[in-house]
Amino acid sequence: MNINILAGGPSELLPSLESYQTDTDIWVGVDKGVFTLLTKGINPAIAFGDFDSVTREEMTIIEEKVDALNQFKPEKDETDMELAMDWAIEQNPALIRIFGATGGRIDHFIANIQLLSKPLVSKNFEQVEIIDQKNIVYLRMPGKYLINKNSHFKYISFLPITMEVSGITLEGFKYPLKNQFLPLGSTLCISNELINDYGHFSFSKGILMVVRSND
């Protein structure tokens, strides 16, 4: 089972949501994203939000269509996305995909990126991705990982989100590395490419952000 979460980011940055829909996937709407799902013919299993970004008419439709509606006051300690993420993690899915989390307000975008570390640190759950038309973003803990070529997202960047990432090694890449130290703020590993159908990356310390991008 996969869980797909749609937030209220700019619709022009969304990929084709229908291509991610299967019979076993669960859709979750967050604030304006609930209405966006409904307009695409996708009825979310559950919704979260203070819904301060929807009109009264849109809210009426949401109330009519969504049975499990979790509505909160705007004055709360967590963002709508964090509440949805917490629920999704408790369902023990194979994968959590997050859409509509890029663009718009930069504070929300940065917070959404940082939210990826919450299940990673608390439950060692790595399988969370933020996806838009141009990017796939995910985090990894120390270890060795296989990475496959994807013609739609051919550029691969590695960014430390801790003070340092140690021992990073890239194999099968246009620009290989061996046991490299990568401090926070380094751009050394921006915009690499695989030279074969797959490659490997590994590191021994820190938390690494992987960003797959297209043109």
C-alpha positions in Angstrom: 0.0 0.0 0.0 1.2 3.5 -0.9 -0.1 6.7 0.5 -0.3 9.8 -1.7 -0.6 13.2 -0.1 -1.7 16.2 -2.0 -1.1 19.6 -0.4 -2.2 23.0 -1.7 0.9 24.1 -3.7 0.6 25.6 -7.2 -1.3 23.3 -9.5 1.0 24.1 -12.4 3.8 22.3 -10.6 1.8 19.1 -10.2 2.7 16.0 -12.3 -0.1 13.9 -13.7 -1.7 12.6 -10.5 -3.6 10.0 -12.4 -0.4 8.2 -13.3 0.3 7.6 -9.6 -3.1 6.2 -8.9 -3.6 2.5 -8.4 -6.4 0.4 -6.8 -4.3 -0.1 -3.6 -3.2 3.5 -3.1 -4.7 5.7 -0.5 -5.1 9.4 -1.3 -4.9 12.1 1.4 -5.9 15.7 0.9 -4.4 18.6 2.7 -6.2 22.0 2.8 -6.6 23.3 -0.8 -5.3 20.0 -2.1 -8.5 18.3 -1.0 -10.5 20.4 -3.5 -7.8 19.8 -6.2 -8.2 16.1 -5.8 -11.9 16.3 -6.1 -11.7 18.3 -9.4 -9.5 15.5 -10.8 -12.0 12.8 -9.9 -10.0 11.5 -7.0 -11.9 11.2 -3.7 -9.5 11.3 -0.8 -9.9 8.7 2.0 -9.1 11.3 4.6 -8.5 15.1 4.6 -6.6 17.5 6.9 -6.6 21.2 7.1 -7.8 24.5 8.6 -9.1 25.2 5.0 -8.3 28.9 5.2 -7.2 28.7 1.5 -10.5 27.5 0.0 -13.7 29.5 -0.8 -17.0 28.9 1.0 -18.3 27.2 -2.2 -15.3 24.9 -2.4 -15.6 24.1 1.3 -19.2 23.1 0.8 -18.2 20.6 -1.9 -15.4 19.2 0.3 -17.9 18.7 3.2 -20.3 16.9 0.8 -17.7 14.6 -0.8 -15.2 13.7 2.0 -16.3 11.5 4.9 -13.2 11.6 7.0 -12.7 15.3 7.3 -10.3 16.5 10.0 -10.7 20.3 10.3 -8.6 22.3 12.6 -8.3 25.9 13.7 -5.5 28.0 12.0 -4.0 28.6 15.4 -2.2 25.2 16.0 1.3 23.9 16.6 1.6 21.8 13.5 1.1 22.6 9.9 -1.6 20.7 8.0 1.0 18.8 6.2 2.7 17.6 9.4 -0.7 16.3 10.7 -1.3 14.4 7.4 2.3 13.0 7.5 1.9 11.8 11.1 -1.3 10.0 10.1 0.3 8.5 7.0 3.3 7.1 9.0 1.0 5.4 11.4 -0.6 3.4 8.6 2.7 1.6 7.9 2.7 2.1 4.1 5.3 0.9 1.7 5.8 4.4 0.4 4.5 7.9 1.0 4.4 10.3 -1.9 3.8 14.0 -1.3 2.6 16.3 -4.1 1.7 20.0 -4.0 4.5 20.7 -1.5 6.8 22.8 -3.7 6.4 26.4 -5.0 4.3 29.0 -3.3 5.5 30.2 0.1 9.1 29.4 0.7 8.7 28.8 4.4 6.1 26.1 3.8 8.4 24.6 1.1 11.4 24.5 3.5 9.2 23.0 6.3 8.0 20.3 3.9 11.6 19.4 3.0 12.5 19.2 6.7 9.4 17.1 7.4 11.0 14.3 5.4 13.5 13.9 8.3 10.8 13.3 10.9 9.9 9.6 10.0 13.6 9.0 9.1 14.9 10.0 12.5 12.0 8.8 14.7 11.2 5.5 13.0 14.0 4.9 10.5 11.4 5.1 7.7 13.0 6.3 4.5 10.3 5.8 2.0 8.9 9.3 1.7 9.2 11.4 -1.5 8.3 14.9 -2.5 7.3 15.0 -6.2 6.5 17.7 -8.7 6.8 18.1 -12.4 10.6 18.7 -12.3 11.8 17.0 -9.2 11.8 14.0 -6.8 13.2 14.6 -3.4 14.0 12.1 -0.7 16.4 11.6 2.3 18.7 8.7 3.2 20.5 7.6 6.3 24.1 6.1 6.1 24.4 3.0 4.0 24.8 1.9 0.4 22.0 2.4 -2.2 21.2 1.3 -5.7 19.9 4.1 -7.9 18.3 3.5 -11.3 18.4 5.7 -14.4 15.2 7.6 -15.0 15.1 9.4 -18.4 12.5 11.9 -17.0 14.7 12.9 -14.0 18.2 12.4 -15.4 20.0 14.9 -13.1 20.9 13.7 -9.6 22.1 15.9 -6.8 23.3 15.0 -3.3 23.0 17.6 -0.6 23.9 17.3 3.1 21.1 18.3 5.5 23.2 17.7 8.6 26.4 19.6 9.5 28.3 17.1 7.5 28.0 13.9 5.4 31.1 11.7 5.5 32.4 9.0 3.3 30.2 9.8 0.3 31.1 7.5 -2.6 29.4 7.6 -6.1 29.8 4.7 -8.5 28.5 4.6 -12.0 28.2 8.4 -12.2 29.5 10.9 -14.8 31.4 12.5 -11.9 32.4 9.7 -9.5 33.5 10.2 -5.9 35.3 8.1 -3.3 35.1 8.6 0.4 34.4 12.3 0.1 33.7 14.7 3.0 30.6 16.9 2.3 30.0 19.8 4.7 26.7 21.6 5.0 26.5 24.2 2.3 28.7 22.4 -0.2 27.6 22.3 -3.9 30.1 19.7 -4.9 27.4 17.0 -5.6 25.0 19.2 -7.6 23.8 18.0 -11.1 25.4 14.6 -11.6 24.2 11.9 -14.1 24.3 8.1 -14.3 26.4 6.8 -17.2 24.8 3.3 -17.2 21.3 2.0 -16.3 22.1 2.1 -12.6 24.7 3.2 -10.1 25.4 3.2 -6.4 25.9 5.9 -3.7 27.0 5.3 -0.2 28.1 7.3 2.9 29.0 6.6 6.5 27.7 9.6 8.5 25.0 12.2 8.4 21.7 12.6 6.5 21.8 13.0 2.7 19.1 14.6 0.5 18.8 13.1 -3.0 17.2 15.3 -5.6 16.4 13.9 -9.1 15.5 16.6 -11.6 14.8 17.2 -15.3 15.5 20.1 -17.6 
